[in-house]
Amino acid sequence: MSDHRIAVDFLKDLLGNTDLILNELSKNEKSQSDVFASHSTELKVVYEGKDFSVSASNANSMYGIRSIVGGRLGFITTNASDTTSLKQAAQEVQQVARLSTPSPHHQIADRVDDSHFESIVDPKMADFSPKEVCDYAEKVILEAKRDSRVSVDRAEFSWRRTEWCLGNSNGFIQSSAQAVASWFIMGMARTEQEVTSFDFDGSSVPLKADIDAELARSVFNFRDSVVTSLGAKRGKTYRGPVLLHPYAVMELIGQFVSTNCNGLRHQDGMSTWKGKLGQIVASNKLNIYEDPLDRKRPEGWTPFDREGVATARHNLIQDGKLSFIAHNCFSAHREGVKPTGNAMGGARTLPGLGFMNLTVGGSHLASNLLSDEQLTRDLNNGLVIKRFSGNSDMTSGHFSGVAKNSWWVENGERRHPVTEVMISGNLFDVVKNIIAVGAVQHRLIGGGVAPYILVDGLSVTSA
């Protein structure tokens, strides 16, 4: 059976009920309205406390109904699917709207000429049995336990098939479907003398044929990280260059840049980059983009956003220049521009604003993208930070916290893991003070991709 046929069968009820709600809303008060409807079928097995349990085996539908009456916004969520309940919800959402504060910027998406359906449902992934989910969950644990020093605190494997659609009173409807296998593992390494910090890893794939290889890769990374954290010694206190592991790159640089490309934050005066579109704000070695249409990264794949606007690849930072500001319908109307397809959320929430499938990398101006080994040699003496746990102020850029699962480099070679050390700095300075960018892009849990990046100007304080 084709993925189109599979998805159409699952979407039939969602599309029909969305149309029913919109029709009911049109009978009441004059309004702008939209409905985000989703249906998910999930099987999940959890390993915790040295045992397995089936923690989820369910199917449910959700409807997020938004109605704007005279500039007043009402929103309601329901998991009811019968005609009477849906009509009642349509009436209630307009009652809620009457009580809200009016704003001229509450808007829904304009009509588009080609409403469409897109899907990434591998026919082999369209259905999973509980036994298959249990077998794969066991593989996660077996891969982790290849080294007896690994202690798994929690692991899970899940299969989920999701269908969703967005219809609005301007007369269009978008729909999509996806089936994904995902897993996650968290734990530490343990010996009689030592217990390391927690670490985690995981991944998601849309093709059943890719599960085994991707599962082995991600669990190996987890196992290697915690085992090589054994034998930790004190680091050194200094101010200077550090090498950011891809996870630290995404936690610090990726999150910082995406937050400061948020149109609402610019409008509210919460970003120092306000008014700097097209200007240099970072090292010319840095490129950052989002790609919600990347089918190989199902965590963030979506052909349309929370408001039904088509998504696209966007360059946030290009050769160090601020190249993109994201808008949903509210911020776009407030700014007098078109929405960019960056409305975030689902049936349970009002549209937010954000990015999907973020990629951090080097620009063509960083002509010498380096291997991970060369970056270590160029660090010479200093700290490699894998995980950051602390506080970051995205407005001022100041951050401070603890570096975990990190290690010390001496004379260009990895010497030993370090006990938790404090790090601090300013993210506006970090993105400008990039010394070198790695050539290898590492896939991260959640759909992000990032290289190692060597930066200057951080303070490292050893306890």
C-alpha positions, 0 to 999 in steps of 0.5 A: 500500500502506498504511503499516500493511501495509508495517510489518506485513510488515517486523515479522513476523520480529521479532515471531515471534523475540521470542516465540520468545526469551521462550518459551525464557526461560520454560523455563529459570529463573524470571525477569523478561525482555524483548526489544527487537528492531529491524530497519533498512534503510539507504542512505547516501551520503557526500561527503568529500574532494570526492567521493561514496561509498556508505558504507552499503547494508545491512539488519540485525536486532538483539535486546537480551535482558534477563533478571532472575533473583532480582534479578540482571540479565543482558543480551546482544545478538545479530544472529543470526536463526536459531532455534538461535542465538536459543535459545542467546542466551536461555540465555546471558543467564541464565548472565550474570545468575547472575554479576551483583550482585543489586538489588531495583530491577531490573524490567521494565514491568508488563503493559498491556491494549492492546499496540499498533502505531504507524507513520509510514511514508509509502508514498512513503518506504517504499522508496528507490533508490540513485539517489534517495539520490545525487541528494539528496546532490548537492542538499545539496552544490549548495545549499551551493555556491551561495556559492563561499566555502563549503568542505564538509568532510563531508556525507551523505544517508541513507534509513532504514526501521526497525521495532522491538518490545518484548515482555516476560514480563508478557505484552505486546508493543509495535511500531512502524515508521518511514521517514525521510530525513536529511541532515547537512552540516559545513564552513566558509567560505574565502577567500584570506585567511581560514578560518572555524570549522567549523559544521554543520546538517541535518534529518530528515523522514518525508514524501518531499514535504517533503524539498526544502523542508526540505533547502533551509532547513537547508543555507541556515542552514549556508551563511549561518552560515559565510559570515557568519563571515568577517571576524571581529574581536576581541570585548570582555571584559565581564560581563553580558548575552549573546544565546544562539542557539537552538543555544546555548540547547539546548546550555546550557539544554536539556541542563542542565535535562534532566540535572537532571530525571533521576530517577537523578541525584536519587536519587544526590544529583547534582542540586541540584534534588532535592526541589524538584518543584513549586518555582521553579528558573528564571525564570518566563519559561521553559517546557521540554517533551518530546514523543516523539509529535510526528510532525513530528520523526521524530528523537525520535518513539517511541510507547513507550520502551526498556522498552515503557512508553507515552510522552507529552508532559511539561512539565519546566519550566513557568513556571519551576517544576520540573514533572517528574522522569523515571523508567525501571523501575529508578529508578521502583521505587527511588523507589516511583513508576510509570515515566514512559516515559523509558527510552532506548536500543535493542537494543544497550544496557540501558535508560537515561534521557532525553528526546526531542524537547525544546522550549525556549520562553517561558511565558505569563508571558513576556508579551512574547515578542520577535522575533529582531530585537528581542532583538538591539536589547535586547542593545544591546552584547554577544555573540551565542553560536551554538555553545559548545565546552567543559565543563559540570558539570551538578551544580555548574552551572559551565561554561566554553569557547569561543564559536564562529560567534558575532558582536558586536552594537553599538548594537542592530545586528549589526556583525561576527563575532568570533574565538573568545572564552571564555565562562563562568558558572553554569547554575543562574544562567543559567536564573534570569537570563533577560531575554527569550525569542524568539517564533520557534521554530527547528528544530535538528538532532536534533529539538530546537526552541528560540528565541533567549534573552537572559540575564544574568550571563555572563563574556566574555573576548576573547583 
